[in-house]
Amino acid sequence: MHHLEYIYTVGMDRAEVEATLEQRTDGVLSLARDSEAYAIPVAYYFDGDALYFRLGRHDESDKLAFADETAEACFVLYDAPSPDESWSVIVRGPFTRLSRDDRPDDAEINEAYTSLRVFGETVEDIDPVFYRLDIESVTGRRTS
């Protein structure tokens, strides 16, 4: 192991982590059902205290089956713009579905989220479902 190349990383402070969460729009949401894991790329919205996700519901949606079984989720943002430069933010916490009364209206959705990605379904067949990840722990690392 003495001949492996290394790059040192440092922890990001709270302001760096929050700025990253505010500036980005997409990451990877990790869910779990029993002993089975499921990770999906998703858009999110950060309000300063929690992350919010809009998932499209359709007849063959594995993600909603996993989302509804997940008590605690993990969300990852990362980038490696060059071989010597990288950063990551990992958020963990309770994951809950929002009721219809708690979800934002269409104008708020269009302002807060990027466009919903549709894969082969007709728009009329998709019913958005909203989830909140309460930030219980967050870590950020970057190359120095």
C-alpha positions as CSV (number, residue, x, y, z in Angstrom):
1,M,0.0,0.0,0.0
2,H,3.0,2.3,0.2
3,H,3.0,2.8,-3.6
4,L,-0.7,3.9,-3.9
5,E,-1.3,7.5,-4.7
6,Y,-3.3,9.5,-2.2
7,I,-5.1,12.8,-2.1
8,Y,-5.9,14.3,1.3
9,T,-9.4,15.6,2.0
10,V,-10.6,18.0,4.6
11,G,-14.0,18.4,6.3
12,M,-16.3,21.1,4.9
13,D,-17.7,23.5,7.5
14,R,-21.4,24.1,8.0
15,A,-21.5,27.1,5.7
16,E,-19.8,25.2,2.9
17,V,-22.2,22.3,3.3
18,E,-25.3,24.5,3.3
19,A,-24.0,26.5,0.3
20,T,-23.5,23.2,-1.6
21,L,-27.0,22.0,-0.7
22,E,-28.5,25.3,-1.8
23,Q,-26.6,25.5,-5.1
24,R,-27.1,22.0,-6.3
25,T,-30.3,20.4,-7.6
26,D,-29.6,16.7,-8.1
27,G,-28.0,13.9,-6.2
28,V,-28.4,10.2,-5.3
29,L,-31.1,9.1,-2.8
30,S,-30.5,5.7,-1.1
31,L,-33.5,3.8,0.2
32,A,-33.9,0.4,1.9
33,R,-36.5,-2.3,2.2
34,D,-35.7,-5.1,4.6
35,S,-32.1,-6.1,3.5
36,E,-32.4,-4.8,0.0
37,A,-30.9,-1.4,-1.0
38,Y,-32.1,0.9,-3.8
39,A,-30.4,4.1,-5.0
40,I,-31.8,6.6,-7.5
41,P,-30.7,9.9,-9.0
42,V,-33.2,12.5,-8.0
43,A,-33.8,16.3,-7.9
44,Y,-34.3,17.9,-4.5
45,Y,-35.1,21.1,-2.8
46,F,-33.3,22.3,0.4
47,D,-35.1,24.7,2.7
48,G,-32.3,25.1,5.3
49,D,-33.6,22.4,7.6
50,A,-34.7,19.5,5.5
51,L,-34.4,18.1,1.9
52,Y,-37.6,17.6,-0.1
53,F,-38.0,15.1,-3.0
54,R,-40.6,14.8,-5.7
55,L,-41.0,11.3,-7.0
56,G,-43.2,10.4,-9.9
57,R,-45.8,7.7,-9.2
58,H,-46.8,5.3,-11.9
59,D,-47.9,1.7,-12.0
60,E,-44.5,0.1,-12.2
61,S,-42.6,2.3,-9.7
62,D,-40.0,0.5,-7.6
63,K,-38.9,3.7,-6.0
64,L,-42.2,4.4,-4.3
65,A,-42.3,0.9,-2.9
66,F,-38.8,1.4,-1.4
67,A,-39.5,5.0,-0.3
68,D,-42.6,4.0,1.7
69,E,-40.6,1.3,3.5
70,T,-37.6,3.5,4.3
71,A,-37.5,4.9,7.8
72,E,-34.1,6.6,7.4
73,A,-32.6,7.6,4.1
74,C,-29.2,8.6,2.9
75,F,-28.7,11.3,0.2
76,V,-25.3,11.9,-1.5
77,L,-24.1,14.8,-3.6
78,Y,-20.7,14.7,-5.1
79,D,-18.5,15.9,-7.9
80,A,-15.0,15.3,-9.1
81,P,-14.2,18.0,-11.7
82,S,-10.6,16.8,-12.1
83,P,-8.5,13.8,-10.9
84,D,-7.1,16.0,-8.1
85,E,-10.3,17.8,-7.1
86,S,-13.4,16.4,-5.6
87,W,-16.1,17.0,-2.9
88,S,-19.0,15.1,-1.4
89,V,-21.9,15.8,1.0
90,I,-23.8,13.0,2.7
91,V,-27.1,13.6,4.5
92,R,-28.9,11.1,6.7
93,G,-32.1,11.2,8.6
94,P,-35.8,10.2,8.9
95,F,-37.6,10.0,5.6
96,T,-41.3,10.6,5.5
97,R,-44.0,11.0,2.8
98,L,-45.8,14.3,2.9
99,S,-49.6,14.3,2.9
100,R,-51.5,16.1,0.1
101,D,-52.2,18.9,2.5
102,D,-48.4,19.4,3.2
103,R,-47.2,19.3,-0.3
104,P,-46.5,22.6,-2.2
105,D,-48.8,23.9,-4.8
106,D,-47.9,23.8,-8.5
107,A,-46.3,27.3,-8.6
108,E,-44.1,26.5,-5.6
109,I,-43.1,23.2,-7.2
110,N,-42.1,24.8,-10.5
111,E,-40.0,27.4,-8.6
112,A,-38.3,25.0,-6.2
113,Y,-37.6,21.9,-8.4
114,T,-36.1,21.2,-11.7
115,S,-38.4,19.8,-14.3
116,L,-39.7,16.3,-13.5
117,R,-38.0,13.7,-15.7
118,V,-40.4,11.4,-17.5
119,F,-39.2,8.0,-18.8
120,G,-41.7,6.5,-21.3
121,E,-44.9,7.4,-19.4
122,T,-47.4,9.9,-20.4
123,V,-47.5,13.0,-18.2
124,E,-51.2,12.3,-17.3
125,D,-50.2,8.9,-15.9
126,I,-47.8,10.4,-13.4
127,D,-48.9,11.6,-10.0
128,P,-46.0,13.4,-8.0
129,V,-45.4,12.2,-4.5
130,F,-43.4,14.3,-2.0
131,Y,-41.0,13.2,0.7
132,R,-39.0,15.0,3.3
133,L,-35.6,13.9,4.7
134,D,-35.1,15.6,8.0
135,I,-31.4,16.3,8.4
136,E,-30.2,14.3,11.4
137,S,-26.5,14.2,10.3
138,V,-24.6,15.7,7.5
139,T,-20.9,15.5,6.5
140,G,-19.0,17.2,3.8
141,R,-15.5,16.5,2.5
142,R,-13.4,18.1,-0.2
143,T,-9.9,17.9,-1.4
144,S,-7.6,20.5,0.2
